[in-house]
Amino acid sequence: MLEFNEDKWISIEEAANYLGVNKDTIRNWIKKENGIPAHKIGKLWRFKKTELDNWIKSGQSAMK
């Protein structure tokens, strides 16, 4: 079972830190069709760490 903190919603900044990339890279991935799994909540983009992990594992992060 996941702990609450492991699957909380995180911001663009936190997602960038988690993945070791720049915030602009995250924004570019959002724009791509096979882009990063992002959810717009109000005016802000939010992410779940488990979805980011699954996206990386699927190989979609390497597609251009």
For each residue, the residues with C-beta under 8 A, 3 or more apart:
1:
2: 6 7 50
3: 6 7
4: 7 8
5: 8
6: 2 3 49 50
7: 2 3 4 48 49 50
8: 4 5 48 49
9: 39 41 46 47 48
10: 14 15 18 46 47 48 49
11: 14 15 44 45 46 47
12: 15 16 23 26 27 44 45 47
13: 16 17 23
14: 10 11 17 18 47
15: 10 11 12 18 19 26 36 47 52
16: 12 13 19 20 21 22 23 25 26
17: 13 14 20
18: 10 14 15 49 52
19: 15 16 26 52 56
20: 16 17
21: 16 25 26
22: 16 25 26
23: 12 13 16 26 27
24: 27 28
25: 16 21 22 28 29
26: 12 15 16 19 21 22 23 29 30 36 45
27: 12 23 24 30 31
28: 24 25 31 32
29: 25 26 32 35 36 38 61
30: 26 27 35 36 38 45
31: 27 28 35
32: 28 29 35 36
33:
34: 60 63
35: 29 30 31 32 38
36: 15 26 29 30 32 47 52 55 61
37: 47 48 51 52 54 55
38: 29 30 35 45 46 47
39: 9 45 46 47 48
40: 43 44 45 46
41: 9 44 45 46
42:
43: 40
44: 11 12 40 41
45: 11 12 26 30 38 39 40 41
46: 9 10 11 38 39 40 41
47: 9 10 11 12 14 15 36 37 38 39 51 52
48: 7 8 9 10 37 39 51 52
49: 6 7 8 10 18 52 53
50: 2 6 7 53 54
51: 37 47 48 54 55
52: 15 18 19 36 37 47 48 49 55 56
53: 49 50 56 57
54: 37 50 51 57 58
55: 36 37 51 52 58 60 61
56: 19 52 53 61
57: 53 54
58: 54 55 61
59: 62 63
60: 34 55 63
61: 29 36 55 56 58
62: 59
63: 34 59 60
64:
